[in-house]
Amino acid sequence: MPSGPAGIHWRSLTTDDAATIAELAERISARDHPTWSESVDEIHEELTHSWVDPSSDGLLATDADGTAVAWGLVVAPPDPESLVHVILFGGVAAGHSGRGIGRELLAWQQSRALHMLAASDATLPAWVLSYAPDRAPEHGRLLQRRGFEPARYFTTLEADLALVDSQAAVPDRVRVLPFDASLSEAVREAKNAAFADHWGSQPASREAWESMQGLPSFRADLSRIALAGDDVIGFVITETNEDDWERAGSRSSYIGLVGTVRAWRGRGLASALLAAVMQAYRDAGLETAVLDVDTENPTGALGVYTRLGFEPTARDVSYRLQF
């Protein structure tokens, strides 16, 4: 447990802290990513996964008045296939930077992450990952002082739905339909296959996949699946958080996942799925589509998005320790 700075009290997280963290995350987001913030439901989901123990994997810092000023969570996703990795989440509220709170928090998180890696019996490459927005460069500097190196760049893209062309031909013998719960497991398998060659990606477990669909933000009606015969060959997963609309200045929806299985890449399937999704957004009265993309994605996704009318608005850097 960190011991400083003066006037700051540290304690372990509990599953009852979701609302406190969401309020703190909103204050942090005003500086780091002002168009969105984590919801109570999203944070509660993260804290209650079977592979997360908030009492040992998380911290909350409060000031002398009992106001939350920093939080952190260390997560080791389950079922590694080609990589054991631990992800560091959290942040420090604006107005409390420069006091050493972030330094204390990161040191604790790094120690906890190394303990998790040491406890793994997998003989695989090991990473510790953390993310820092370009809007808050001091985060990246702090990570680099702890030995992390910038490893990947993720760009946020937005499309004005009034301006984009949502017409794209669906490949022959392919059906596109809204997300159907009866196909959920097939979509999960397609997601794991489609992302197998993506940087740092590991298979989504059934628990994580079903938990994602249980969030109020998940929109089956605005998500799309592509089928060739009975096989799922592509998908777009949509999330909508109306609490973000005032922050973003428009009625927006977030494209959380876009994927095409390898055998169907290069045939325009991703463009057709995205066009169908953006038409569904327009029909639902939405104004903006948002997504994040790895700028070095091997599928050429960045080019697909920009050709459809998406434009960059922000960037986050993934920092990594390798073992």
C-alpha positions in Angstrom: 0.0 0.0 0.0 1.4 3.4 -0.9 2.4 5.7 2.0 2.2 9.2 0.7 2.0 12.0 -0.1 0.9 13.8 3.1 -2.9 14.2 3.4 -3.7 11.3 1.1 -5.3 8.1 2.4 -5.0 4.9 0.4 -7.3 1.8 0.7 -8.2 -1.2 -1.3 -11.1 -1.2 -3.7 -14.4 -3.0 -3.2 -17.2 -3.8 -5.7 -19.2 -1.1 -3.9 -16.8 1.6 -5.2 -18.2 1.6 -8.8 -20.2 4.8 -8.4 -17.3 6.6 -6.6 -14.9 5.6 -9.4 -17.3 6.6 -12.1 -17.6 10.1 -10.5 -13.8 10.3 -10.2 -13.3 9.0 -13.8 -15.6 11.8 -15.1 -13.4 14.4 -13.4 -10.4 12.8 -14.9 -12.0 12.6 -18.4 -12.5 16.3 -18.5 -8.8 16.6 -19.1 -7.8 13.3 -20.7 -10.7 12.4 -23.0 -13.5 15.0 -22.7 -15.9 13.4 -25.1 -16.5 10.2 -23.1 -16.2 8.7 -19.6 -16.6 5.3 -18.0 -20.1 4.5 -16.8 -21.0 3.0 -13.4 -22.1 -0.2 -15.2 -18.9 -0.5 -17.1 -16.8 0.0 -13.9 -18.9 -2.4 -11.9 -18.5 -5.0 -14.7 -14.7 -4.7 -14.6 -14.7 -5.0 -10.8 -16.9 -8.1 -10.7 -15.1 -10.3 -13.3 -14.1 -13.6 -11.9 -10.5 -12.9 -12.6 -10.4 -9.6 -10.8 -10.1 -9.3 -7.0 -10.6 -5.6 -6.2 -9.3 -6.0 -2.6 -5.9 -7.1 -3.9 -5.9 -5.7 -7.5 -7.2 -2.1 -6.9 -6.6 1.1 -4.9 -8.5 4.2 -4.1 -6.9 7.4 -2.8 -8.9 10.0 -0.9 -7.9 13.5 0.4 -8.4 14.8 4.0 -12.1 15.5 3.2 -12.7 12.0 2.0 -13.0 13.0 -1.7 -11.6 10.4 -4.1 -8.6 11.8 -6.0 -7.0 8.7 -7.6 -7.8 5.1 -8.4 -6.0 2.2 -10.0 -6.8 -1.3 -11.1 -4.5 -4.1 -12.3 -6.1 -6.7 -14.5 -4.6 -9.9 -15.8 -7.1 -11.2 -18.5 -7.8 -14.9 -18.4 -6.9 -17.8 -20.7 -3.8 -16.4 -22.4 -3.0 -18.1 -25.7 0.1 -16.5 -27.1 0.8 -13.8 -24.5 0.5 -13.2 -20.8 -0.3 -9.6 -20.2 -1.4 -7.3 -17.4 -3.2 -4.0 -18.0 -3.0 -1.0 -15.7 -6.1 1.2 -15.4 -6.8 4.3 -13.4 -5.8 7.9 -13.0 -5.4 11.0 -10.9 -8.0 13.8 -10.7 -7.2 17.2 -12.3 -5.8 19.6 -9.7 -3.9 16.8 -7.9 -1.1 16.3 -10.3 2.4 17.1 -9.4 1.9 15.9 -5.8 3.4 12.4 -6.3 0.1 10.6 -6.2 0.4 9.2 -9.7 4.0 8.2 -9.0 2.9 6.3 -5.8 0.0 4.7 -7.6 2.0 3.5 -10.6 4.8 2.1 -8.4 2.2 0.0 -6.6 0.5 -1.1 -9.8 3.8 -2.1 -11.4 4.7 -4.2 -8.3 1.3 -5.9 -8.3 1.6 -6.6 -12.1 5.0 -8.2 -11.7 3.6 -10.4 -8.9 0.8 -11.5 -11.2 3.2 -12.4 -13.9 5.4 -14.3 -11.5 2.4 -16.3 -10.4 1.6 -17.4 -13.9 2.7 -20.9 -15.0 2.4 -20.1 -18.7 5.6 -20.2 -20.7 4.7 -17.3 -23.0 5.9 -13.8 -23.6 4.8 -11.4 -20.9 3.8 -7.7 -21.1 2.6 -5.0 -18.7 0.5 -2.5 -20.5 -0.8 1.0 -19.7 -2.3 3.7 -21.9 -1.8 7.5 -21.9 -3.7 10.1 -24.0 -1.8 12.6 -26.0 -3.9 15.3 -24.3 -2.1 14.4 -21.0 1.6 13.9 -21.9 2.7 13.8 -18.3 1.1 10.3 -18.1 3.5 9.1 -20.8 6.5 10.7 -19.1 5.7 9.1 -15.8 5.4 5.7 -17.5 8.7 6.1 -19.3 10.4 7.0 -16.0 9.2 3.6 -14.7 10.8 1.8 -17.7 7.8 1.6 -20.0 8.3 2.3 -23.7 5.8 3.5 -26.3 4.7 0.5 -28.3 1.6 1.3 -30.3 -0.6 4.2 -31.2 -4.4 4.1 -31.2 -6.3 6.9 -33.0 -9.8 7.9 -32.3 -11.8 8.5 -35.5 -15.2 10.2 -35.9 -17.6 10.3 -38.8 -20.4 12.9 -39.3 -23.3 10.7 -40.4 -24.8 13.5 -42.4 -21.7 13.5 -44.6 -20.6 9.9 -45.1 -21.7 7.6 -47.9 -23.3 4.5 -46.3 -23.6 2.6 -49.6 -21.3 -0.3 -50.0 -22.0 -3.5 -51.8 -22.3 -6.7 -49.8 -20.2 -9.5 -51.3 -22.1 -12.2 -53.2 -23.7 -15.0 -51.1 -23.3 -13.0 -47.9 -26.2 -12.0 -45.6 -25.9 -9.0 -43.2 -28.3 -9.0 -40.3 -28.6 -7.4 -36.8 -26.8 -9.1 -33.9 -28.8 -12.2 -32.9 -28.2 -13.6 -29.4 -28.6 -17.2 -30.8 -25.4 -16.6 -32.8 -23.5 -15.0 -29.9 -21.1 -17.9 -29.5 -20.4 -18.1 -33.2 -19.7 -14.4 -33.2 -17.3 -14.8 -30.3 -15.4 -17.5 -32.2 -15.3 -15.3 -35.3 -14.0 -12.4 -33.2 -11.2 -14.6 -31.7 -10.3 -15.8 -35.2 -10.4 -12.3 -36.7 -8.2 -10.7 -34.0 -5.7 -13.6 -33.7 -3.1 -11.6 -35.7 -3.8 -8.2 -34.0 -1.2 -6.7 -31.8 -1.6 -7.8 -28.2 -5.0 -9.4 -28.7 -6.0 -12.6 -26.9 -9.2 -14.7 -27.1 -12.3 -13.2 -25.5 -13.6 -15.6 -22.8 -17.3 -16.6 -22.7 -17.6 -14.7 -19.4 -16.2 -11.5 -20.8 -18.2 -11.8 -24.0 -21.5 -12.4 -22.3 -20.8 -9.7 -19.7 -20.2 -7.2 -22.5 -23.6 -8.0 -23.9 -25.2 -7.5 -20.5 -24.2 -3.8 -20.3 -26.9 -1.2 -21.0 -24.7 0.4 -23.5 -24.6 -2.8 -25.8 -26.8 -2.3 -28.8 -27.7 -5.5 -30.6 -30.1 -3.6 -32.8 -27.3 -1.3 -34.1 -24.7 -4.1 -34.4 -24.3 -6.2 -37.5 -23.3 -9.8 -38.4 -22.2 -11.1 -41.8 -23.0 -14.8 -42.6 -21.8 -17.0 -45.5 -24.2 -19.9 -45.3 -24.3 -20.7 -41.6 -20.8 -19.3 -40.8 -20.2 -16.0 -39.1 -17.5 -14.3 -41.2 -17.7 -10.7 -40.0 -19.2 -8.4 -37.4 -19.5 -4.9 -36.1 -20.4 -4.4 -32.4 -22.0 -1.2 -31.3 -22.2 0.6 -27.9 -24.3 3.7 -27.1 -23.9 5.7 -23.9 -26.4 8.6 -23.9 -24.5 10.1 -21.0 -21.6 10.9 -23.4 -23.8 12.9 -25.8 -23.6 16.2 -23.9 -19.8 15.7 -23.5 -19.4 14.9 -27.2 -21.8 17.6 -28.4 -23.7 15.1 -30.6 -25.8 12.0 -30.5 -23.0 9.5 -30.9 -22.5 5.7 -31.0 -19.3 3.8 -30.5 -18.1 1.0 -32.7 -16.4 -1.2 -30.2 -15.4 -4.1 -32.5 -15.0 -4.6 -36.3 -13.7 -7.9 -37.6 -13.5 -10.1 -40.7 -12.2 -13.6 -40.6 -9.0 -14.0 -42.6 -10.5 -15.9 -45.6 -12.9 -13.0 -46.3 -10.6 -10.1 -46.0 -10.0 -7.9 -49.1 -13.5 -8.4 -50.4 -15.1 -5.2 -49.1 -16.9 -7.0 -46.3 -15.8 -4.6 -43.5 -16.9 -1.6 -45.6 -20.3 -3.2 -46.3 -20.8 -4.0 -42.6 -19.8 -0.5 -41.5 -22.0 1.1 -44.1 -25.0 -1.0 -42.9 -24.2 0.1 -39.3 -23.9 3.8 -40.1 -27.3 3.6 -42.0 -28.8 2.0 -38.9 -27.3 4.8 -36.8 -28.9 7.4 -39.1 -32.3 5.6 -39.0 -32.0 5.7 -35.1 -31.5 9.5 -35.1 -27.8 9.4 -34.3 -25.4 12.0 -35.6 -21.8 10.7 -35.1 -20.0 7.4 -35.3 -16.8 6.9 -33.2 -14.2 4.2 -33.1 -10.6 3.6 -32.2 -8.0 2.0 -34.5 -4.5 0.7 -34.1 -2.6 2.7 -36.7 -0.5 -0.3 -37.6 -3.4 -2.7 -37.8 -2.4 -5.5 -40.3 -5.8 -5.6 -42.0 -5.5 -2.0 -43.3 -8.4 -0.9 -41.2 -7.3 2.7 -41.0 -7.6 3.0 -44.7 -11.1 1.4 -44.7 -12.3 3.9 -42.1 -10.9 7.0 -43.7 -12.4 6.1 -47.1 -15.8 5.9 -45.4 -15.4 9.4 -44.1 -13.9 8.9 -40.6 -11.4 11.6 -39.5 -8.9 11.5 -36.6 -9.8 13.5 -33.4 -7.5 12.1 -30.7 -4.7 9.6 -30.0 -3.7 7.3 -27.2 -0.3 5.7 -26.7 0.1 2.1 -25.5 3.1 1.8 -23.2 4.7 -1.5 -22.5 7.1 -3.4 -20.4 8.3 -6.7 -22.0 9.7 -9.8 -20.3 
